[in-house]
Amino acid sequence: MKLAGIIVILLGWIIAIMSLTLSNTGVQLAVVLAGFIISLVGIIGVLNRAHLAEAIWKQ
């Protein structure tokens, strides 16, 4: 699950970086925001949930 979270985070950053190749500023902004949202979902949704499942206070 942690690996899936890291992959989602990296996918979001790749999408944000790939927006630099676009010429239209509005589309570029929308793609960057989509990349950031995907990264936040990976951090808060996937990676944090995986960390809490194996938290030290739950053992």
C-alpha positions as CSV (number, residue, x, y, z in Angstrom):
1,M,0.0,0.0,0.0
2,K,2.9,2.3,0.7
3,L,4.3,1.6,-2.7
4,A,0.9,2.5,-4.3
5,G,0.9,5.8,-2.4
6,I,4.4,6.7,-3.7
7,I,3.4,5.8,-7.2
8,V,0.3,8.0,-7.0
9,I,2.4,10.9,-5.6
10,L,4.9,10.5,-8.4
11,L,2.2,10.3,-11.0
12,G,0.7,13.6,-9.8
13,W,4.1,15.3,-10.0
14,I,4.8,13.9,-13.5
15,I,1.4,15.3,-14.6
16,A,2.3,18.7,-13.1
17,I,5.7,18.7,-14.7
18,M,4.3,17.6,-18.1
19,S,2.0,20.7,-18.1
20,L,5.1,22.8,-18.9
21,T,5.0,21.6,-22.5
22,L,1.5,23.1,-23.0
23,S,1.3,26.5,-24.6
24,N,-2.1,27.7,-23.3
25,T,-1.8,29.2,-19.8
26,G,-5.3,28.3,-18.7
27,V,-4.9,24.7,-19.7
28,Q,-1.5,24.6,-18.2
29,L,-2.9,25.9,-14.9
30,A,-5.7,23.3,-14.9
31,V,-3.3,20.4,-15.6
32,V,-1.0,21.6,-12.8
33,L,-3.8,21.8,-10.3
34,A,-5.0,18.3,-11.4
35,G,-1.4,17.0,-10.8
36,F,-1.3,18.6,-7.3
37,I,-4.7,17.2,-6.4
38,I,-3.6,13.7,-7.5
39,S,-0.4,14.1,-5.4
40,L,-2.4,15.2,-2.3
41,V,-4.7,12.3,-2.7
42,G,-1.7,10.0,-2.8
43,I,-0.2,11.7,0.3
44,I,-3.4,12.1,2.5
45,G,-5.5,9.3,1.2
46,V,-3.2,6.4,0.3
47,L,0.1,6.9,2.1
48,N,-1.3,8.2,5.3
49,R,-3.8,5.4,5.5
50,A,-1.1,2.9,5.0
51,H,1.0,4.5,7.7
52,L,-1.8,4.6,10.2
53,A,-2.5,0.9,9.6
54,E,1.0,0.0,10.8
55,A,1.3,2.8,13.4
56,I,3.5,2.0,16.4
57,W,0.7,2.7,18.9
58,K,-1.5,0.1,17.3
59,Q,0.9,-2.8,18.0
